[in-house]
């Protein structure tokens, strides 16, 4: 036979028929069980789960049709192939047998070659069913393992997100009459954007917006490293601060960009780079100096309604070892605001397929009006961005922003 030894149950109230069928099946290599009626057959099926059942149709008590129905209701691991033995050949009888759950029919008296062919057909069906069941089992086990791996990765990423959120411990800082607000929205669990602020004394502030190339885990690792270089909690580790006579002071922004570039460009195994917009501000005089290293130009919003983008571009940090950077000076007036943002804003895909761009961003800012300030303004800006984005796309890149509001609070 084309398959391994299988168990066959023969059910017939004729002892002669049982004997003939048993001899033929054992000759072909099957383990044969036999029962004289339906009740006995059901008991055997419940205990031993035969692979193939040959059952007479006409039997006292439970006939072949009822036995077949009950056989199908029995719990079992695999499929059982059921052949009805009958002297009936009309179509109506065949339909009844199929409705009861029979797979095939044999007309009595049974011909040996025909029985052999029907049994072969049954074993092929069982072989395919068992092969399919085994493949399904393997698929289920593999999926279960993959789910376990996914759950572990997802748990790690959720923890990584919490760690990254800790890099921006506060969304708003008040410095005298000025205010600094931050927004960070990764497109996945973690992202490559970073915003931050620090102040060495009551009269000065430093703030930055960073976008590491790519996004995801690798970019997030770089942002975590850079966050250490610009730490607000540990000034002695902050590259943007220098200590003179026991007092911390802000380095020039172009010098900070140079130091960061040296660190990233010389790190072995790191091919990522980042764009940077970093500024320092004197909170008394309004003197602001910034460096732009490949980052989108900041948007200056004057108190009198003037709005313009600043900056001349510059090389990203970590791209070229000998890159040089230039600072740019600006005087902030009372009520002026400076918006730093990542290209997650300007390159957002809109419903019509276009990108938001600088003009679109300016339109969003102007639509926010003067009704909101600080973190509320950034939240409103992000909400309006989402409202214009293609709904089937969602965030394709990290979105971040930092808003500096100079001398806007009551003294």
C-alpha positions, 0 to 999 in steps of 0.5 A: 500500500502507498501509505503506512499501516492503517486501522480499518473497522469493518461493521456488518451483521453478517459473520461471513461478510465480516470474515471475507472483508477481514481476510482481504484487508489483512492480506493488504497490510491493514490492522482490522477491527470488526463489529457486528452492529452499530452500537458495538462499532461506536464503542470501538470508534470512541476508544480506538479511532479507526482511520477507515470504516467499512459499514453495511447500510442495512443492520438491525438497531442502528443502521449504517446511515445513523452510525455514520452520523454518530461517527461524524459527531465523535471527537477525534484528532484526524479525519476518518474515511467512511465507506458505506456497503449497500445493495442500493444504487439509486441516486436518492440512496447515494444522496442520503449517504452523502448527507449522513457523512459518507465519503464513498460507496461499495455495492454488495457483493463486494468485488475485491479489486473494487474494494482495493481501489476504494481503499486506495482512494481513502488512504490517499485522502487520509494521507493528504489530510494528515500531511495538511494537518502536520503542515498546519501544526508546524505553521501554528507552532511557527506562528506561536514562536513568531508571536512570542518573538514579536511580543518580546520585541514589542515589549522592548520597543515600548520600553525604548519609547519610554526611555526616549520620552525620558530624553525630553523630560518636560515639554515646556520651560519658563525662563524669566519672561520667555518660554520654550516649548517642545513637541516630539511625535515618533512615527513608530515606537521610537524615532530619530528626532530629538528636541531639547533645551538647557540653561546655564543661568537665568539670562541664557538659554540653548535649544536644539532640534535634531533629525537623525537620518532614517528612523526606527531603532538605529536612529533612536540609538543615535538620538540617545547618544546625542541627548547625552552630548547635550544633556540638561541634567549633567552640564559637565557632560554637555558639549554646548557648555564650557566651564570657566572659573567654576561657572558654566557658559554657552559655547557658540552654536557653530562650535557646538556643531563642530564638536558634534560633527567630530564625535559622530564622524569619528565614531566607528560603525556609524554611517548615520548623520543628522541635521541640526538647528541649534541656537543660544539666546540672551534673555535680557538683550534678545540677542540670538545666535544659531547654526543650521546644519542641513536642518529645515530653516526655522520660521521667525514669527515677529510680533508685528505679523511678519513671518519669514524663514531663516538660514542658509542650509549647511552640511549635516552633522556627521556626514563629512569629517572636516565640515565647517559651520557658520553662525547667524545672528538675530535680534528677538523683539518682545513678543517674537517667536521662533519655530524650529521643526523637522522635515516630518512637517514639510515633507508630510504627504497630503490628501492630494498627494503633494507635500506640505512644504514651507508655504504649507507649514506657514499656512498651518501656523497662520491658521493657528492664529494667536489663540494658543501659545506654548505647548498648546500652539504646538499641539494645535499645529500637529493636529492641523497637520494630521487633518490635512494628511492622507488618511491611508498613509499616516505619519511616514516620518518622525515629527518634532518642533521647538517653539521659542517665545521671547519676552511673552510672559508678564514680569 
